[in-house]
């Protein structure tokens, strides 16, 4: 959930919980692979359904 909130604040994209998990995994994999590699992920949900939950209450 932390990554979903960070993406929403810093990138202007409102991911859901599962998209946040995918983005987090992609970031960790990119760090492990290092420069010269590309990592692609998908956003399986949007944050609009989570606006009334603790995910975006900050």
mmCIF file as gemmi writes it, N, C-alpha and C atoms, coordinates in Angstrom:
data_model
loop_
_atom_site.group_PDB
_atom_site.id
_atom_site.type_symbol
_atom_site.label_atom_id
_atom_site.label_alt_id
_atom_site.label_comp_id
_atom_site.label_asym_id
_atom_site.label_entity_id
_atom_site.label_seq_id
_atom_site.pdbx_PDB_ins_code
_atom_site.Cartn_x
_atom_site.Cartn_y
_atom_site.Cartn_z
_atom_site.occupancy
_atom_site.B_iso_or_equiv
_atom_site.pdbx_formal_charge
_atom_site.auth_seq_id
_atom_site.auth_asym_id
_atom_site.pdbx_PDB_model_num
ATOM 1 N N . UNK Axp A 1 ? 0.824 -1.189 0 1 0 ? 1 A 1
ATOM 2 C CA . UNK Axp A 1 ? 0 0 0 1 0 ? 1 A 1
ATOM 3 C C . UNK Axp A 1 ? 0.867 1.251 0 1 0 ? 1 A 1
ATOM 4 N N . UNK Axp A 2 ? 2.049 1.147 0.577 1 0 ? 2 A 1
ATOM 5 C CA . UNK Axp A 2 ? 2.947 2.297 0.624 1 0 ? 2 A 1
ATOM 6 C C . UNK Axp A 2 ? 3.327 2.743 -0.789 1 0 ? 2 A 1
ATOM 7 N N . UNK Axp A 3 ? 3.64 1.788 -1.647 1 0 ? 3 A 1
ATOM 8 C CA . UNK Axp A 3 ? 4.024 2.132 -3.018 1 0 ? 3 A 1
ATOM 9 C C . UNK Axp A 3 ? 2.861 2.772 -3.762 1 0 ? 3 A 1
ATOM 10 N N . UNK Axp A 4 ? 1.658 2.271 -3.568 1 0 ? 4 A 1
ATOM 11 C CA . UNK Axp A 4 ? 0.489 2.855 -4.224 1 0 ? 4 A 1
ATOM 12 C C . UNK Axp A 4 ? 0.327 4.318 -3.829 1 0 ? 4 A 1
ATOM 13 N N . UNK Axp A 5 ? 0.509 4.625 -2.554 1 0 ? 5 A 1
ATOM 14 C CA . UNK Axp A 5 ? 0.406 6.013 -2.088 1 0 ? 5 A 1
ATOM 15 C C . UNK Axp A 5 ? 1.528 6.875 -2.653 1 0 ? 5 A 1
ATOM 16 N N . UNK Axp A 6 ? 2.741 6.343 -2.686 1 0 ? 6 A 1
ATOM 17 C CA . UNK Axp A 6 ? 3.871 7.101 -3.226 1 0 ? 6 A 1
ATOM 18 C C . UNK Axp A 6 ? 3.677 7.4 -4.709 1 0 ? 6 A 1
ATOM 19 N N . UNK Axp A 7 ? 3.19 6.423 -5.458 1 0 ? 7 A 1
ATOM 20 C CA . UNK Axp A 7 ? 2.943 6.629 -6.887 1 0 ? 7 A 1
ATOM 21 C C . UNK Axp A 7 ? 1.864 7.687 -7.078 1 0 ? 7 A 1
ATOM 22 N N . UNK Axp A 8 ? 0.809 7.618 -6.296 1 0 ? 8 A 1
ATOM 23 C CA . UNK Axp A 8 ? -0.269 8.602 -6.41 1 0 ? 8 A 1
ATOM 24 C C . UNK Axp A 8 ? 0.238 10.014 -6.13 1 0 ? 8 A 1
ATOM 25 N N . UNK Axp A 9 ? 1.085 10.157 -5.128 1 0 ? 9 A 1
ATOM 26 C CA . UNK Axp A 9 ? 1.604 11.477 -4.759 1 0 ? 9 A 1
ATOM 27 C C . UNK Axp A 9 ? 2.638 12.002 -5.744 1 0 ? 9 A 1
ATOM 28 N N . UNK Axp A 10 ? 3.512 11.122 -6.227 1 0 ? 10 A 1
ATOM 29 C CA . UNK Axp A 10 ? 4.665 11.564 -7.017 1 0 ? 10 A 1
ATOM 30 C C . UNK Axp A 10 ? 4.502 11.459 -8.524 1 0 ? 10 A 1
ATOM 31 N N . UNK Axp A 11 ? 3.625 10.579 -8.99 1 0 ? 11 A 1
ATOM 32 C CA . UNK Axp A 11 ? 3.517 10.336 -10.427 1 0 ? 11 A 1
ATOM 33 C C . UNK Axp A 11 ? 2.183 10.779 -11.022 1 0 ? 11 A 1
ATOM 34 N N . UNK Axp A 12 ? 1.225 11.128 -10.188 1 0 ? 12 A 1
ATOM 35 C CA . UNK Axp A 12 ? -0.068 11.565 -10.704 1 0 ? 12 A 1
ATOM 36 C C . UNK Axp A 12 ? -0.899 10.428 -11.275 1 0 ? 12 A 1
ATOM 37 N N . UNK Axp A 13 ? -0.603 9.221 -10.874 1 0 ? 13 A 1
ATOM 38 C CA . UNK Axp A 13 ? -1.312 8.022 -11.316 1 0 ? 13 A 1
ATOM 39 C C . UNK Axp A 13 ? -1.932 7.4 -10.077 1 0 ? 13 A 1
ATOM 40 N N . UNK Axp A 14 ? -3.191 7.035 -10.112 1 0 ? 14 A 1
ATOM 41 C CA . UNK Axp A 14 ? -3.888 6.519 -8.939 1 0 ? 14 A 1
ATOM 42 C C . UNK Axp A 14 ? -4.008 4.992 -9.028 1 0 ? 14 A 1
ATOM 43 N N . UNK Axp A 15 ? -2.992 4.279 -8.546 1 0 ? 15 A 1
ATOM 44 C CA . UNK Axp A 15 ? -3.045 2.816 -8.61 1 0 ? 15 A 1
ATOM 45 C C . UNK Axp A 15 ? -3.843 2.237 -7.451 1 0 ? 15 A 1
ATOM 46 N N . UNK Axp A 16 ? -4.332 1.036 -7.651 1 0 ? 16 A 1
ATOM 47 C CA . UNK Axp A 16 ? -4.982 0.325 -6.563 1 0 ? 16 A 1
ATOM 48 C C . UNK Axp A 16 ? -3.959 -0.481 -5.778 1 0 ? 16 A 1
ATOM 49 N N . UNK Axp A 17 ? -4.442 -1.284 -4.863 1 0 ? 17 A 1
ATOM 50 C CA . UNK Axp A 17 ? -3.555 -2.069 -4.009 1 0 ? 17 A 1
ATOM 51 C C . UNK Axp A 17 ? -2.739 -3.062 -4.829 1 0 ? 17 A 1
ATOM 52 N N . UNK Axp A 18 ? -3.382 -3.763 -5.758 1 0 ? 18 A 1
ATOM 53 C CA . UNK Axp A 18 ? -2.67 -4.761 -6.559 1 0 ? 18 A 1
ATOM 54 C C . UNK Axp A 18 ? -1.702 -4.104 -7.538 1 0 ? 18 A 1
ATOM 55 N N . UNK Axp A 19 ? -2.088 -2.983 -8.105 1 0 ? 19 A 1
ATOM 56 C CA . UNK Axp A 19 ? -1.171 -2.255 -8.987 1 0 ? 19 A 1
ATOM 57 C C . UNK Axp A 19 ? 0.03 -1.76 -8.193 1 0 ? 19 A 1
ATOM 58 N N . UNK Axp A 20 ? -0.201 -1.295 -6.98 1 0 ? 20 A 1
ATOM 59 C CA . UNK Axp A 20 ? 0.903 -0.862 -6.125 1 0 ? 20 A 1
ATOM 60 C C . UNK Axp A 20 ? 1.866 -1.997 -5.84 1 0 ? 20 A 1
ATOM 61 N N . UNK Axp A 21 ? 1.326 -3.191 -5.61 1 0 ? 21 A 1
ATOM 62 C CA . UNK Axp A 21 ? 2.177 -4.361 -5.378 1 0 ? 21 A 1
ATOM 63 C C . UNK Axp A 21 ? 2.979 -4.701 -6.632 1 0 ? 21 A 1
ATOM 64 N N . UNK Axp A 22 ? 2.35 -4.623 -7.8 1 0 ? 22 A 1
ATOM 65 C CA . UNK Axp A 22 ? 3.065 -4.88 -9.057 1 0 ? 22 A 1
ATOM 66 C C . UNK Axp A 22 ? 4.171 -3.859 -9.278 1 0 ? 22 A 1
ATOM 67 N N . UNK Axp A 23 ? 3.879 -2.603 -9.021 1 0 ? 23 A 1
ATOM 68 C CA . UNK Axp A 23 ? 4.879 -1.543 -9.201 1 0 ? 23 A 1
ATOM 69 C C . UNK Axp A 23 ? 6.037 -1.75 -8.234 1 0 ? 23 A 1
ATOM 70 N N . UNK Axp A 24 ? 5.724 -2.1 -6.998 1 0 ? 24 A 1
ATOM 71 C CA . UNK Axp A 24 ? 6.773 -2.357 -6.005 1 0 ? 24 A 1
ATOM 72 C C . UNK Axp A 24 ? 7.678 -3.496 -6.475 1 0 ? 24 A 1
ATOM 73 N N . UNK Axp A 25 ? 7.074 -4.577 -6.944 1 0 ? 25 A 1
ATOM 74 C CA . UNK Axp A 25 ? 7.85 -5.709 -7.448 1 0 ? 25 A 1
ATOM 75 C C . UNK Axp A 25 ? 8.711 -5.331 -8.64 1 0 ? 25 A 1
ATOM 76 N N . UNK Axp A 26 ? 8.171 -4.517 -9.537 1 0 ? 26 A 1
ATOM 77 C CA . UNK Axp A 26 ? 8.928 -4.077 -10.709 1 0 ? 26 A 1
ATOM 78 C C . UNK Axp A 26 ? 10.113 -3.207 -10.303 1 0 ? 26 A 1
ATOM 79 N N . UNK Axp A 27 ? 9.91 -2.342 -9.332 1 0 ? 27 A 1
ATOM 80 C CA . UNK Axp A 27 ? 11.004 -1.483 -8.847 1 0 ? 27 A 1
ATOM 81 C C . UNK Axp A 27 ? 12.106 -2.337 -8.218 1 0 ? 27 A 1
ATOM 82 N N . UNK Axp A 28 ? 11.723 -3.3 -7.39 1 0 ? 28 A 1
ATOM 83 C CA . UNK Axp A 28 ? 12.713 -4.172 -6.747 1 0 ? 28 A 1
ATOM 84 C C . UNK Axp A 28 ? 13.472 -4.996 -7.782 1 0 ? 28 A 1
ATOM 85 N N . UNK Axp A 29 ? 12.772 -5.517 -8.781 1 0 ? 29 A 1
ATOM 86 C CA . UNK Axp A 29 ? 13.427 -6.285 -9.84 1 0 ? 29 A 1
ATOM 87 C C . UNK Axp A 29 ? 14.376 -5.406 -10.636 1 0 ? 29 A 1
ATOM 88 N N . UNK Axp A 30 ? 13.956 -4.181 -10.944 1 0 ? 30 A 1
ATOM 89 C CA . UNK Axp A 30 ? 14.821 -3.253 -11.685 1 0 ? 30 A 1
ATOM 90 C C . UNK Axp A 30 ? 16.096 -2.952 -10.902 1 0 ? 30 A 1
ATOM 91 N N . UNK Axp A 31 ? 15.975 -2.789 -9.598 1 0 ? 31 A 1
ATOM 92 C CA . UNK Axp A 31 ? 17.165 -2.564 -8.765 1 0 ? 31 A 1
ATOM 93 C C . UNK Axp A 31 ? 18.101 -3.766 -8.828 1 0 ? 31 A 1
ATOM 94 N N . UNK Axp A 32 ? 17.528 -4.965 -8.789 1 0 ? 32 A 1
ATOM 95 C CA . UNK Axp A 32 ? 18.318 -6.194 -8.815 1 0 ? 32 A 1
ATOM 96 C C . UNK Axp A 32 ? 19.005 -6.385 -10.165 1 0 ? 32 A 1
ATOM 97 N N . UNK Axp A 33 ? 18.296 -6.086 -11.257 1 0 ? 33 A 1
ATOM 98 C CA . UNK Axp A 33 ? 18.856 -6.278 -12.595 1 0 ? 33 A 1
ATOM 99 C C . UNK Axp A 33 ? 19.897 -5.225 -12.944 1 0 ? 33 A 1
ATOM 100 N N . UNK Axp A 34 ? 19.706 -4.015 -12.459 1 0 ? 34 A 1
ATOM 101 C CA . UNK Axp A 34 ? 20.649 -2.936 -12.731 1 0 ? 34 A 1
ATOM 102 C C . UNK Axp A 34 ? 20.414 -2.275 -14.084 1 0 ? 34 A 1
ATOM 103 N N . UNK Axp A 35 ? 21.34 -1.398 -14.426 1 0 ? 35 A 1
ATOM 104 C CA . UNK Axp A 35 ? 21.215 -0.629 -15.672 1 0 ? 35 A 1
ATOM 105 C C . UNK Axp A 35 ? 21.277 -1.545 -16.888 1 0 ? 35 A 1
ATOM 106 N N . UNK Axp A 36 ? 20.633 -1.08 -17.964 1 0 ? 36 A 1
ATOM 107 C CA . UNK Axp A 36 ? 20.665 -1.814 -19.217 1 0 ? 36 A 1
ATOM 108 C C . UNK Axp A 36 ? 19.543 -2.824 -19.379 1 0 ? 36 A 1
ATOM 109 N N . UNK Axp A 37 ? 18.645 -2.898 -18.415 1 0 ? 37 A 1
ATOM 110 C CA . UNK Axp A 37 ? 17.522 -3.816 -18.485 1 0 ? 37 A 1
ATOM 111 C C . UNK Axp A 37 ? 16.215 -3.041 -18.372 1 0 ? 37 A 1
ATOM 112 N N . UNK Axp A 38 ? 15.18 -3.575 -18.983 1 0 ? 38 A 1
ATOM 113 C CA . UNK Axp A 38 ? 13.855 -2.962 -18.9 1 0 ? 38 A 1
ATOM 114 C C . UNK Axp A 38 ? 12.927 -3.899 -18.133 1 0 ? 38 A 1
ATOM 115 N N . UNK Axp A 39 ? 12.077 -3.326 -17.314 1 0 ? 39 A 1
ATOM 116 C CA . UNK Axp A 39 ? 11.087 -4.092 -16.565 1 0 ? 39 A 1
ATOM 117 C C . UNK Axp A 39 ? 9.72 -3.508 -16.89 1 0 ? 39 A 1
ATOM 118 N N . UNK Axp A 40 ? 8.773 -4.38 -17.21 1 0 ? 40 A 1
ATOM 119 C CA . UNK Axp A 40 ? 7.418 -3.954 -17.556 1 0 ? 40 A 1
ATOM 120 C C . UNK Axp A 40 ? 6.445 -4.625 -16.591 1 0 ? 40 A 1
ATOM 121 N N . UNK Axp A 41 ? 5.448 -3.884 -16.16 1 0 ? 41 A 1
ATOM 122 C CA . UNK Axp A 41 ? 4.408 -4.455 -15.307 1 0 ? 41 A 1
ATOM 123 C C . UNK Axp A 41 ? 3.048 -3.956 -15.788 1 0 ? 41 A 1
ATOM 124 N N . UNK Axp A 42 ? 2.001 -4.489 -15.203 1 0 ? 42 A 1
ATOM 125 C CA . UNK Axp A 42 ? 0.64 -4.073 -15.555 1 0 ? 42 A 1
ATOM 126 C C . UNK Axp A 42 ? -0.041 -3.489 -14.321 1 0 ? 42 A 1
ATOM 127 N N . UNK Axp A 43 ? -1.078 -2.73 -14.568 1 0 ? 43 A 1
ATOM 128 C CA . UNK Axp A 43 ? -1.87 -2.161 -13.486 1 0 ? 43 A 1
ATOM 129 C C . UNK Axp A 43 ? -3.236 -2.849 -13.494 1 0 ? 43 A 1
ATOM 130 N N . UNK Axp A 44 ? -3.407 -3.895 -12.661 1 0 ? 44 A 1
ATOM 131 C CA . UNK Axp A 44 ? -4.649 -4.657 -12.706 1 0 ? 44 A 1
ATOM 132 C C . UNK Axp A 44 ? -5.848 -3.989 -12.026 1 0 ? 44 A 1
ATOM 133 N N . UNK Axp A 45 ? -5.613 -2.88 -11.323 1 0 ? 45 A 1
ATOM 134 C CA . UNK Axp A 45 ? -6.732 -2.188 -10.683 1 0 ? 45 A 1
ATOM 135 C C . UNK Axp A 45 ? -6.402 -0.713 -10.533 1 0 ? 45 A 1
ATOM 136 N N . UNK Axp A 46 ? -7.435 0.071 -10.362 1 0 ? 46 A 1
ATOM 137 C CA . UNK Axp A 46 ? -7.26 1.503 -10.158 1 0 ? 46 A 1
ATOM 138 C C . UNK Axp A 46 ? -7.587 1.874 -8.725 1 0 ? 46 A 1
ATOM 139 N N . UNK Axp A 47 ? -7.067 2.99 -8.284 1 0 ? 47 A 1
ATOM 140 C CA . UNK Axp A 47 ? -7.261 3.418 -6.913 1 0 ? 47 A 1
ATOM 141 C C . UNK Axp A 47 ? -8.619 4.013 -6.625 1 0 ? 47 A 1
ATOM 142 N N . UNK Axp A 48 ? -9.412 4.268 -7.657 1 0 ? 48 A 1
ATOM 143 C CA . UNK Axp A 48 ? -10.713 4.9 -7.441 1 0 ? 48 A 1
ATOM 144 C C . UNK Axp A 48 ? -11.608 4.084 -6.513 1 0 ? 48 A 1
ATOM 145 N N . UNK Axp A 49 ? -11.505 2.79 -6.557 1 0 ? 49 A 1
ATOM 146 C CA . UNK Axp A 49 ? -12.344 1.953 -5.688 1 0 ? 49 A 1
ATOM 147 C C . UNK Axp A 49 ? -11.864 1.947 -4.239 1 0 ? 49 A 1
ATOM 148 N N . UNK Axp A 50 ? -10.661 2.48 -3.998 1 0 ? 50 A 1
ATOM 149 C CA . UNK Axp A 50 ? -10.09 2.484 -2.657 1 0 ? 50 A 1
ATOM 150 C C . UNK Axp A 50 ? -10.069 3.877 -2.017 1 0 ? 50 A 1
ATOM 151 N N . UNK Axp A 51 ? -10.662 4.861 -2.654 1 0 ? 51 A 1
ATOM 152 C CA . UNK Axp A 51 ? -10.609 6.233 -2.141 1 0 ? 51 A 1
ATOM 153 C C . UNK Axp A 51 ? -11.226 6.377 -0.753 1 0 ? 51 A 1
ATOM 154 N N . UNK Axp A 52 ? -12.199 5.564 -0.426 1 0 ? 52 A 1
ATOM 155 C CA . UNK Axp A 52 ? -12.848 5.667 0.884 1 0 ? 52 A 1
ATOM 156 C C . UNK Axp A 52 ? -12.213 4.746 1.93 1 0 ? 52 A 1
ATOM 157 N N . UNK Axp A 53 ? -11.103 4.099 1.584 1 0 ? 53 A 1
ATOM 158 C CA . UNK Axp A 53 ? -10.432 3.196 2.524 1 0 ? 53 A 1
ATOM 159 C C . UNK Axp A 53 ? -9.195 3.863 3.114 1 0 ? 53 A 1
ATOM 160 N N . UNK Axp A 54 ? -8.517 3.135 3.974 1 0 ? 54 A 1
ATOM 161 C CA . UNK Axp A 54 ? -7.31 3.646 4.632 1 0 ? 54 A 1
ATOM 162 C C . UNK Axp A 54 ? -6.167 3.88 3.651 1 0 ? 54 A 1
ATOM 163 N N . UNK Axp A 55 ? -6.243 3.318 2.459 1 0 ? 55 A 1
ATOM 164 C CA . UNK Axp A 55 ? -5.153 3.451 1.491 1 0 ? 55 A 1
ATOM 165 C C . UNK Axp A 55 ? -4.84 4.905 1.18 1 0 ? 55 A 1
ATOM 166 N N . UNK Axp A 56 ? -5.855 5.726 1.005 1 0 ? 56 A 1
ATOM 167 C CA . UNK Axp A 56 ? -5.633 7.118 0.615 1 0 ? 56 A 1
ATOM 168 C C . UNK Axp A 56 ? -6.171 8.11 1.646 1 0 ? 56 A 1
ATOM 169 N N . UNK Axp A 57 ? -6.172 7.749 2.903 1 0 ? 57 A 1
ATOM 170 C CA . UNK Axp A 57 ? -6.672 8.644 3.949 1 0 ? 57 A 1
ATOM 171 C C . UNK Axp A 57 ? -5.669 9.671 4.425 1 0 ? 57 A 1
ATOM 172 N N . UNK Axp A 58 ? -4.46 9.666 3.912 1 0 ? 58 A 1
ATOM 173 C CA . UNK Axp A 58 ? -3.448 10.628 4.362 1 0 ? 58 A 1
ATOM 174 C C . UNK Axp A 58 ? -3.675 11.981 3.754 1 0 ? 58 A 1
